[in-house]
Amino acid sequence: MERAFPTLHREHFDVVVIGAGINGASAIQHLASAGYRCLIVDKGDFASGASGRSSRMLHIGLRYFETPHPLLHFGLRPGRLVTAVRLARQAMAAVEEHLADAADRIWPYRMCFPIYRDDPVKRWHVAAGLRLLSLLGKGRVHLDPEMVDRDYASKIPFFDDLRDTGSVRAIACYREFKFDWPERFCLDMLFDAERNRAVLANYCTAELGERDGKDGWTVTLHSTGNPSLKPAVVHASLVLNMAGTWIDDILPSHRGRIVQGTKGAHIVVEMPEKYRGFGIATLSRLNQPFYILPLHKNLYSVGVTETLFEGDATDVACSDDEIDYLIDETNHVLPGRALRRSDVLRSWAGVRPLTYSATEPMGTRTRELHDLAGRGFPGVFALTAGPIMTHRSSGRLVLDTVAKRLPPSAPPGRIDFAPYRFSTGENSPPLLADEPEVRVSDIEFGVLKEHAKSLTDVLLRRTGLAWRRNLTRSEAELAAGVVAPLLDWSKEEKRVQVEAFMAFQDTVFRRPPAAERIPDTFKPEKGA
Ligand SMILES: Cc1cc2nc3c(=O)[nH]c(=O)nc-3n(C[C@H](O)[C@H](O)[C@H](O)COP(=O)(O)OP(=O)(O)OC[C@H]3O[C@@H](n4cnc5c(N)ncnc54)[C@H](O)[C@@H]3O)c2cc1C
């Protein structure tokens, strides 16, 4: 049951979680099932931060070994190899866990990694990486690796589109996975926590308040959905700051920085039928991982960039330069596709909440649960650099840490990773004829049971419909017509909601202007 914001005033919780991205959601799911009385709040909708803007890869971890000169890179600093192996082991464990109980929400595809004669990445590098991953996966995750080095066209239907096919030495092929779709994973964990009596509040900004005696904190909550509501003050024995790139903003007087944002951009383009079921992985000309990945039907995402980001990530979007860079790199990998700006159907960007480092300018990918006691915040913890794919182990890490400090105030419940079933409206019609998986009753369910408060919440995060393709104004109006009576929207409010969704689509998922240009200004930092 959703709780009205003012009724939270003066309540006491074992744990208050600030930020309902993938890591906050996993944390509260684990804590609530263990019997902790928890509240989670998000300043926007659930999963509207980095967790709703990722590349959606549940990758097997090969990227941690992708470097042009592995002998030098790992040989000169063996610590890097230890880190790469640890991250790869976590990645393989995450794949195994998801295959076991969420197999219908992750989907496999065949990744192809072309290796050229004069590439710094050699055939043996990739083969060794895949072998190591198979060992780390202890044979439980089948990667079906194959080093294709002849009869290319019969195994790789898009082979002729590749650059300089005469110089291809081999194409490493293996199984990879994607989340469909990460926001839904986030929501499912939150609703499982709710079944275990956790309280969820979206559109609610949290401010860390005073130390509450010696045993806890006050947290002040401001409604962003209805600013006329008076703030509510809640009490928490422990506070988890899971606010992603906004982590440092929540600790107004803290000493030292915790999070480093890096921006990643993607574009979405249509690919011919011969690409179906395949993805392409390579290193960009800046030696950054570069992927062309299946997204939905014949739509593919291309990405990703990595540049330093400072500022507010809320409405972050791709610049024209980033879009042109991605087009240019795609044409370098696949000249046969001859991509143009006018082929870009949409774009999106996100900001990774990496771990700040005084020595690594781009931050580090080492996931850390920071105990902020040493910075004057006893009982406050913050998590950085937790990717989507290892969110379950983040939840367990949080639970272990909390359990060492505080006993749960109620008996444990049951944790349930089963995918949440949408509405039971078997006979409900689809909203749009060409996307039959999203039914009118799913939209109703999102509003009535899943805390959706805006048309964008429903179309993007509850049903995923707006990820599948660009929606027209009349399609948005159709959806708004379903939502309006349930949320008591007036005619004017309904119009405002449609405008807000269309504005979101035009800006956050923006298409570049049609005019073509030669990209020359975008320079992502090297070697992130
Ligand atoms: C471009 C890109 C590509 C990526 N690709 C992948 C990938 O393929 N696979 C993968 O596993 N990972 C990927 N990642 C990484 C992954 O998306 C992030 O590491 C992960 O989503 C971080 O989740 P989080 O819960 O820590 O933060 P977030 O998802 O950002 O959640 C933080 C939440 O805190 C809320 N918040 C902030 N301040 C407040 C406040 N004061 N009060 C209340 N709420 C607040 C925000 O609204 C937000 O919802 C990618 C990330 C990016 C940006």
The ligand as an ORCA input file, in Angstrom:
! r2SCAN-3c Opt
* xyz 0 1
  C      25.905      5.084    -19.987
  C      25.906      3.995    -18.971
  C      25.997      2.674    -19.376
  C      25.993      1.662    -18.423
  N      25.966      0.372    -18.830
  C      25.855     -0.621    -17.923
  C      25.685     -1.940    -18.351
  O      25.615     -2.226    -19.539
  N      25.579     -2.908    -17.402
  C      25.628     -2.611    -16.077
  O      25.557     -3.537    -15.273
  N      25.777     -1.343    -15.643
  C      25.872     -0.343    -16.528
  N      25.985      0.942    -16.134
  C      26.159      1.240    -14.709
  C      24.849      1.286    -13.959
  O      23.827      1.854    -14.743
  C      25.014      2.118    -12.680
  O      26.204      1.789    -12.032
  C      23.855      1.826    -11.742
  O      22.633      2.014    -12.414
  C      23.920      2.734    -10.530
  O      22.771      2.509     -9.767
  P      22.546      3.281     -8.418
  O      21.340      2.696     -7.792
  O      23.800      3.258     -7.611
  O      22.339      4.795     -8.854
  P      21.095      5.451     -9.632
  O      20.417      4.512    -10.519
  O      21.567      6.722    -10.227
  O      20.078      5.757     -8.463
  C      20.249      6.827     -7.572
  C      18.868      7.387     -7.279
  O      18.979      8.326     -6.212
  C      17.985      9.306     -6.393
  N      18.334     10.484     -5.574
  C      19.390     11.311     -5.742
  N      19.391     12.257     -4.786
  C      18.316     12.028     -3.989
  C      17.783     12.657     -2.844
  N      18.350     13.743     -2.275
  N      16.656     12.168     -2.309
  C      16.036     11.071     -2.854
  N      16.515     10.435     -3.947
  C      17.641     10.888     -4.511
  C      18.024      9.546     -7.900
  O      16.820     10.118     -8.375
  C      18.264      8.147     -8.447
  O      17.062      7.498     -8.859
  C      25.945      1.983    -17.046
  C      25.823      3.304    -16.655
  C      25.782      4.308    -17.605
  C      25.597      5.707    -17.164
*
